[in-house]
Amino acid sequence: AGIAARALLNLASNKTAAAAIAATYGATEALAGLVLTGKTKETKEDAAHVLSLMVSHSKDVALAVINTEQALHALRSAARSTNCTGETRLWCVSALHAISRCSRARLTILRAKVLDDVFLPLLSADDLGEWAEAIQALATMAIANLTGWDDTCVLSEFKPHVFGLVHIMATAITQRDHGGIRFRNAHVLQALWSLVPNDEFKAELVGAKLLELSIDMVALAHTEGKRGINLQMLLEIIYHLCFAISGANRFRELGGISMLEAHSKGPDPVIRKLARGAMWQLGTRETLPDPEADATPHLYLSFAEDDRARATVVAAALTKEGYALVLSGERRRDGKKQTHLVGMARGMQTASAVVVCISTHFSASALCRTEAEYAEEIEAHVVPLLLDDCAPAKHLSKIASTLDCIDASDPGSLDLAIMELANELGDRGKGPSGAPPSTPTHGEPPASEASTPSATKGGMSPDTPAIFAASGASPPRSLP
């Protein structure tokens, strides 16, 4: 068994081979068994290391492993067991951290109480030996991936570990070890990206020089021509930190505006959107046209891009009730192209009411926070709608409390939620005497400026008009 575990360890460093191991009947269960019952410490360590490598290569493999009851039990038990060697615990925690990076696996981890029974005890443990720093860093990142953006995130009690992630990211950039292992920059970045929407950590992260590090990394990515997901996360980190007064002031002192201006004109639509949003938050706003030109009665529907499918269904139901709509992310109006922020401002300023579709994605989105704060700034009539069982974040408290929200989290009872929403709105967003606007616009809701997969499926185009007529308009298609 020990020889087999070592052979599998040599294979698992290869992505294709790791997937083949996961696909082999009984292999994952056998490795899980060796983690718990291997006769030598080396066998246990090698088996745990194999599982860690397997889940780090592929989200599909991570899902397969976490959905294997024996594997989940083995990783959970060994990670918290003082009878296992520090290295065995390290690889088990590493595997659980890798799984936490997969959004489709997070609910399984939370239901298994891995956060409460494994990660939290590890943060306060003093018996982890030489691997203590690495194990606690992995546990911190895993908790951040699972609940970092939530107002109730337990990391508020372990802030030194949170701020230590900034140092770990600096070591990852320079390819140095931390606590005996070398962390991947993207993994640390994802954990910090998950934490920055939470106001609990913003000021301290600014004090830990996360802004300085982010600016340096953006400059490095720009120099090397890298405009992938890491650059998007870096710009959104900067965007979120600018919601804190200390963050906005420090960013101005660092001369970061010029960097945002350069990226606001770049080729990547997501990067442009984030850079313009951060500039808006810092007070650099685009010139808006005369709002009198948009006098058609309508509602403004604000939602996160990840919730576009659900929001489309809500839009169709409201259209059926006789309301005209302007959707979040509109890029074209009156035949002219506009940025998402200009579309937001025009849509909200002349809206009879703003329907805010609150969800976990909405609470964690910097762009959605800008929309919520702008609705508060112009004193819009806001009607909050819950799309999932997430309570509104604290920063939304001025426009939406839990008691004020209309619950649309159950797709099966959406009709009841729409009836309650229509009752709350009354005739706001309808034409005179509830009649439809005189010049209805037909079409589907537009994709946002960001060309993300969730925004482009279902045949939606950035050029599609975003005002839904109260009658005669084709109802929007629900996205897969």
matplotlib code that plots the C-alpha trace (Angstrom):
import matplotlib.pyplot as plt

x = [0.0, 2.8, 4.5, 1.2, 0.6, 4.0, 3.5, 0.1, 1.8, 4.2, 1.3, -0.9, 1.4, 0.2, -3.2, -4.3, -3.1, -4.8, -8.1, -7.6, -7.0, -10.2, -12.1, -10.8, -13.5, -12.6, -9.3, -10.6, -12.1, -8.8, -6.8, -9.2, -8.8, -5.0, -5.2, -7.0, -5.6, -2.3, 0.3, 3.1, 3.1, 4.7, 1.7, -0.8, 1.1, 1.5, -2.2, -3.3, -0.8, -2.4, -5.9, -4.6, -3.0, -6.0, -8.5, -6.1, -5.9, -9.6, -12.9, -14.6, -12.2, -12.7, -16.5, -16.0, -13.8, -16.0, -19.0, -17.3, -18.4, -15.2, -13.0, -14.8, -14.7, -11.0, -10.0, -12.2, -11.0, -7.3, -7.2, -8.3, -6.7, -3.8, -2.8, -1.9, 1.5, 1.7, 2.3, -0.7, -2.8, -1.2, -2.2, -5.7, -6.3, -4.7, -7.2, -10.1, -8.9, -8.7, -12.3, -13.4, -12.3, -15.0, -18.3, -20.3, -18.7, -19.0, -22.4, -21.3, -18.4, -20.6, -23.2, -20.4, -19.5, -15.9, -15.7, -16.8, -15.2, -11.9, -10.9, -11.8, -10.1, -7.0, -6.7, -6.4, -4.5, -1.0, 0.0, 0.5, 4.3, 6.5, 3.6, 1.6, 2.0, 1.1, -1.9, -3.4, -2.9, -4.7, -7.5, -7.8, -8.1, -10.6, -12.9, -12.5, -13.6, -16.6, -17.9, -15.5, -18.0, -20.6, -21.2, -21.1, -17.8, -16.0, -12.6, -13.5, -12.2, -9.0, -7.9, -4.2, -4.6, -6.5, -4.0, -1.2, -2.7, -1.3, 2.2, 1.6, 0.6, 3.8, 5.8, 3.8, 4.6, 8.3, 8.0, 9.2, 8.0, 5.7, 5.6, 7.4, 5.3, 5.0, 1.5, 0.1, -0.6, -4.0, -5.1, -4.2, -5.7, -9.0, -9.2, -8.5, -11.0, -13.6, -12.9, -12.8, -16.6, -16.9, -16.6, -15.3, -11.8, -11.5, -9.7, -7.2, -6.4, -5.7, -3.4, -1.7, -0.8, -3.1, -3.7, 0.0, 0.5, -2.5, -1.3, 2.1, 0.5, -1.8, 1.2, 3.1, 0.1, -0.2, 3.5, 3.4, 0.2, -1.8, -5.5, -7.0, -9.1, -6.2, -6.3, -10.1, -9.8, -7.1, -9.2, -12.3, -10.2, -9.1, -12.8, -14.0, -11.3, -12.3, -15.7, -13.7, -12.7, -9.2, -9.0, -10.1, -7.7, -4.8, -5.5, -5.4, -2.2, -0.7, -1.7, -3.8, -6.3, -4.0, -3.8, -7.6, -7.9, -5.5, -7.5, -10.9, -9.9, -8.4, -9.6, -11.2, -14.8, -14.8, -11.6, -13.0, -16.2, -14.3, -11.9, -14.7, -16.6, -13.7, -13.2, -16.9, -16.5, -13.5, -15.6, -14.5, -17.9, -18.9, -21.1, -24.7, -27.3, -30.3, -32.6, -35.7, -35.0, -35.9, -39.3, -41.0, -42.4, -40.4, -38.8, -35.1, -34.2, -30.9, -29.2, -25.9, -24.7, -24.5, -28.3, -29.2, -31.2, -33.4, -33.7, -34.8, -37.7, -38.7, -38.5, -40.8, -43.3, -43.3, -43.7, -46.7, -48.2, -47.9, -44.6, -41.9, -38.3, -34.8, -32.4, -29.0, -26.1, -27.9, -25.4, -27.7, -30.3, -32.0, -29.8, -26.6, -24.0, -23.3, -21.2, -22.9, -22.6, -24.2, -27.0, -27.4, -27.6, -30.0, -32.2, -32.4, -32.8, -35.9, -37.3, -40.5, -39.0, -35.9, -36.3, -33.2, -32.7, -30.7, -28.7, -25.3, -23.9, -25.4, -24.1, -20.6, -20.5, -18.8, -20.8, -24.0, -22.9, -22.4, -25.9, -27.3, -25.5, -26.5, -30.2, -29.7, -27.9, -30.7, -33.4, -35.0, -38.0, -36.4, -38.3, -36.0, -36.5, -34.7, -33.5, -32.0, -32.0, -29.1, -29.9, -29.1, -25.5, -24.9, -24.0, -27.4, -29.2, -30.2, -32.2, -33.1, -33.8, -34.7, -38.3, -38.7, -37.7, -40.1, -39.2, -38.7, -36.1, -38.4, -38.9, -42.1, -43.8, -42.6, -46.1, -46.9, -43.8, -44.7, -48.2, -46.7, -44.2, -46.9, -49.0, -46.0, -45.2, -48.8, -48.8, -45.2, -43.5, -46.7, -48.1, -51.0, -53.9, -51.8, -51.7, -48.6, -46.1, -47.1, -44.0, -43.2, -39.8, -39.6, -36.8, -34.9, -32.9, -29.3, -26.1, -24.0, -20.9, -18.9, -18.9, -19.2, -20.7, -23.8, -24.4, -24.2, -26.0, -29.5, -28.8, -28.7, -26.7, -25.2, -27.1, -30.5, -32.7, -33.3, -36.7, -39.5, -42.9, -45.8, -47.6, -46.9, -43.2, -41.8, -41.1, -37.4, -36.0, -34.9, -31.2, -30.1]
y = [0.0, 2.4, 1.7, 2.2, 5.5, 6.8, 5.7, 7.5, 10.6, 10.7, 10.4, 12.9, 15.8, 15.5, 17.0, 14.3, 11.5, 13.0, 13.1, 9.4, 8.5, 10.2, 8.4, 5.0, 3.0, 2.8, 4.8, 7.8, 5.5, 3.6, 6.7, 7.9, 4.6, 5.0, 8.5, 7.1, 3.5, 3.4, 1.5, 4.0, 7.8, 8.0, 6.1, 8.4, 11.5, 10.3, 9.4, 12.8, 14.5, 12.6, 13.8, 17.4, 17.3, 15.7, 18.4, 21.3, 20.4, 20.5, 21.6, 18.6, 16.4, 18.5, 17.9, 14.2, 13.9, 16.0, 14.1, 10.8, 10.2, 8.3, 11.0, 13.9, 11.9, 11.2, 14.7, 16.1, 13.6, 13.7, 17.5, 17.9, 14.8, 15.3, 11.7, 12.4, 13.9, 17.6, 16.8, 14.6, 17.4, 19.9, 18.0, 17.4, 21.1, 21.9, 19.6, 21.2, 24.6, 23.7, 22.4, 25.7, 27.5, 25.6, 27.5, 24.3, 22.5, 25.1, 24.1, 20.5, 21.8, 24.0, 21.3, 18.9, 21.5, 21.6, 25.3, 25.0, 21.6, 21.9, 25.3, 27.4, 25.1, 25.1, 28.9, 28.8, 25.5, 25.5, 21.9, 22.1, 21.9, 23.0, 23.3, 25.7, 28.8, 27.0, 25.1, 28.3, 30.2, 27.6, 27.5, 31.3, 31.3, 28.5, 30.4, 33.5, 31.5, 30.2, 33.2, 36.1, 38.6, 37.8, 40.2, 37.3, 35.9, 34.4, 35.7, 39.0, 37.2, 36.2, 39.5, 38.9, 35.8, 37.9, 40.7, 38.1, 37.1, 40.4, 39.3, 35.8, 37.3, 39.4, 36.2, 34.4, 37.1, 36.7, 32.9, 32.6, 30.0, 30.8, 28.3, 25.7, 25.7, 28.0, 29.5, 30.2, 33.9, 33.3, 31.3, 34.1, 36.7, 34.8, 34.8, 38.5, 39.2, 37.3, 39.3, 42.9, 43.3, 43.0, 46.4, 44.6, 44.2, 47.1, 49.6, 47.1, 45.7, 49.2, 49.5, 46.3, 47.9, 45.8, 48.8, 49.3, 45.7, 45.6, 48.6, 47.0, 43.8, 45.7, 47.5, 44.2, 42.5, 45.5, 45.4, 41.7, 42.0, 39.8, 40.8, 37.6, 36.8, 37.9, 41.4, 41.5, 40.5, 43.0, 45.9, 44.8, 44.6, 48.3, 49.2, 47.7, 49.3, 52.7, 52.4, 52.9, 56.6, 55.5, 53.4, 56.2, 58.7, 56.3, 55.5, 59.1, 59.6, 56.8, 58.4, 55.5, 57.5, 57.6, 53.8, 53.5, 56.0, 53.9, 50.7, 52.4, 52.8, 49.3, 46.4, 44.2, 45.2, 43.8, 45.7, 48.9, 48.4, 47.9, 50.8, 53.2, 52.0, 52.7, 56.1, 56.9, 55.9, 58.2, 61.1, 61.1, 60.8, 60.9, 63.8, 62.8, 63.9, 66.0, 63.6, 65.3, 63.4, 60.2, 61.1, 57.7, 56.2, 53.1, 51.0, 50.5, 46.8, 46.6, 43.1, 41.3, 39.9, 36.4, 36.7, 37.8, 34.6, 35.1, 38.8, 38.1, 36.0, 38.9, 41.3, 39.2, 38.9, 42.7, 43.4, 41.1, 43.2, 46.4, 47.9, 49.3, 48.5, 49.7, 46.9, 47.1, 47.0, 48.7, 49.9, 51.4, 54.1, 56.1, 54.4, 55.6, 53.6, 54.5, 53.2, 51.1, 54.0, 56.5, 54.0, 53.4, 57.1, 57.9, 54.9, 55.7, 59.5, 59.2, 55.9, 55.9, 53.3, 51.2, 47.5, 46.1, 42.3, 41.4, 38.2, 36.9, 38.0, 41.5, 42.0, 41.0, 43.0, 46.4, 47.5, 46.6, 48.6, 51.6, 51.2, 50.9, 53.9, 56.0, 55.1, 56.3, 59.5, 60.5, 59.5, 57.0, 55.0, 51.6, 48.3, 45.4, 41.9, 38.9, 36.4, 34.0, 33.3, 35.8, 38.7, 42.1, 43.2, 45.9, 48.4, 48.0, 48.8, 52.3, 51.1, 47.6, 45.8, 42.2, 43.2, 45.4, 42.8, 40.9, 37.3, 35.9, 33.2, 30.3, 30.0, 28.1, 31.0, 33.7, 34.6, 35.5, 37.6, 39.5, 40.2, 41.6, 43.6, 45.0, 45.9, 47.8, 49.6, 50.5, 52.6, 53.6, 52.6, 52.4, 54.9, 57.3, 55.4, 52.2, 52.3, 51.2, 53.8, 55.3, 54.1, 50.6, 49.2, 45.5, 43.1, 41.2, 42.5, 43.5, 41.8, 44.0, 45.7, 42.8, 39.9, 37.2, 33.8, 34.4, 37.6, 36.3, 32.9, 32.7, 34.9, 38.2, 41.1, 44.3, 46.1, 44.9, 47.7, 47.5, 49.2, 46.6, 47.9, 47.4, 45.6, 44.2, 43.4, 40.0, 38.6, 38.0, 34.5, 32.8, 31.9, 28.4]
z = [0.0, 0.8, -2.6, -4.4, -2.5, -3.5, -7.2, -7.2, -5.7, -8.6, -11.1, -9.4, -10.2, -13.8, -14.4, -16.9, -14.6, -11.6, -13.5, -14.5, -10.8, -9.8, -12.6, -11.6, -9.7, -6.0, -6.2, -4.2, -1.6, -1.3, -0.9, 1.8, 3.6, 3.5, 5.0, 8.1, 8.3, 6.6, 8.7, 8.3, 8.6, 5.1, 3.6, 5.3, 4.2, 0.6, 0.3, 1.7, -0.7, -3.6, -2.7, -2.3, -5.8, -7.4, -6.2, -7.0, -10.7, -11.6, -10.2, -11.6, -9.7, -6.6, -6.9, -7.4, -4.3, -2.0, -3.1, -2.1, 1.5, 2.5, 1.1, 2.9, 6.1, 5.8, 5.0, 7.8, 10.4, 9.6, 9.3, 12.9, 14.4, 16.8, 16.1, 12.5, 11.6, 10.8, 7.2, 6.9, 8.4, 6.1, 2.9, 4.2, 4.9, 1.6, -0.1, 1.7, 0.8, -2.9, -2.7, -1.1, -4.2, -6.2, -5.8, -6.6, -3.6, -1.0, 0.2, 0.7, 2.9, 4.9, 5.5, 6.6, 9.3, 8.1, 8.9, 12.5, 13.3, 11.3, 10.1, 13.2, 15.7, 13.5, 13.7, 17.5, 17.7, 19.2, 18.5, 14.7, 14.9, 12.0, 9.6, 11.8, 9.6, 6.4, 7.9, 9.5, 6.3, 4.3, 6.9, 6.7, 2.9, 3.0, 5.4, 3.3, 0.2, 2.0, 3.9, 3.6, 2.2, 4.8, 7.6, 10.1, 8.8, 11.8, 10.6, 12.4, 15.5, 13.8, 12.1, 12.4, 10.2, 7.7, 7.5, 7.2, 3.8, 2.4, 3.4, 2.0, -1.3, -1.4, -0.8, -3.5, -6.1, -5.4, -5.4, -1.8, 0.8, 3.7, 6.5, 4.4, 1.3, -1.7, -2.2, -5.6, -6.0, -7.5, -4.5, -2.0, -4.3, -4.4, -0.6, -0.4, -3.2, -1.1, 2.0, 0.6, 0.2, 4.0, 5.7, 8.8, 7.1, 4.8, 7.0, 8.4, 4.9, 3.8, 6.8, 5.8, 2.5, 0.3, -2.0, -2.6, -3.4, -5.6, -7.6, -8.1, -9.3, -11.7, -13.1, -13.5, -15.2, -17.5, -18.4, -19.2, -21.2, -18.8, -18.6, -17.2, -14.1, -11.7, -13.1, -12.8, -9.1, -8.4, -9.8, -7.9, -4.7, -5.3, -6.2, -2.9, -0.8, -2.2, -0.4, 2.8, 3.4, 4.4, 1.3, -1.0, 0.6, 0.4, -3.2, -4.1, -2.2, -4.2, -7.5, -8.5, -10.6, -13.6, -13.5, -13.5, -16.3, -18.5, -17.8, -18.3, -22.0, -22.4, -24.7, -22.0, -21.2, -17.7, -16.9, -18.3, -16.2, -13.0, -13.6, -14.3, -11.3, -9.0, -10.6, -10.0, -6.3, -6.1, -7.4, -11.0, -12.7, -16.4, -17.7, -17.8, -20.4, -19.5, -17.6, -19.1, -22.3, -20.4, -19.2, -20.1, -16.9, -16.0, -13.2, -12.8, -12.1, -10.3, -10.0, -10.0, -13.3, -11.8, -11.1, -14.7, -15.3, -12.2, -12.9, -16.5, -15.1, -12.7, -15.6, -17.7, -14.9, -14.3, -18.0, -18.0, -15.1, -17.3, -16.1, -18.3, -17.3, -17.6, -16.7, -14.9, -17.4, -20.2, -22.9, -25.6, -25.2, -27.9, -30.5, -28.8, -27.0, -23.4, -20.4, -17.8, -15.2, -17.5, -18.2, -14.4, -13.7, -16.5, -15.7, -12.0, -12.2, -14.2, -12.7, -10.8, -8.5, -8.2, -7.7, -6.1, -6.5, -3.4, -3.3, -2.1, -5.5, -5.1, -1.6, -2.7, -5.9, -6.0, -9.1, -7.3, -4.2, -6.5, -7.8, -4.3, -3.0, -6.0, -5.4, -1.8, -3.1, -5.4, -2.8, -5.2, -4.1, -3.5, -3.3, -2.3, -3.6, -2.2, -4.8, -2.3, 1.4, 2.0, 4.3, 3.0, 3.8, 6.3, 3.7, 2.1, 5.4, 4.4, 1.4, 2.4, 5.7, 6.0, 7.1, 4.0, 1.5, -0.6, -0.7, -4.2, -3.2, -4.0, -7.8, -7.2, -5.5, -7.8, -8.8, -5.1, -4.9, -8.1, -6.7, -3.5, -5.6, -7.8, -4.8, -3.3, -6.6, -7.5, -10.7, -10.4, -13.7, -15.7, -18.2, -17.4, -15.7, -15.9, -19.7, -21.5, -22.9, -26.2, -28.0, -26.6, -27.3, -28.1, -27.2, -24.6, -21.7, -22.7, -21.7, -19.5, -20.8, -19.4, -21.9, -19.4, -20.2, -17.9, -19.8, -23.3, -23.3, -24.6, -27.7, -25.7, -27.3, -25.9, -28.6, -27.4, -26.0, -22.3, -21.9, -21.8, -23.0, -20.6, -23.4, -26.8, -25.9, -26.3, -22.9, -22.2, -22.4, -19.3, -19.5, -18.9]

ax = plt.figure().add_subplot(projection="3d")
ax.plot(x, y, z, "-o")
ax.set_aspect("equal")
plt.show()
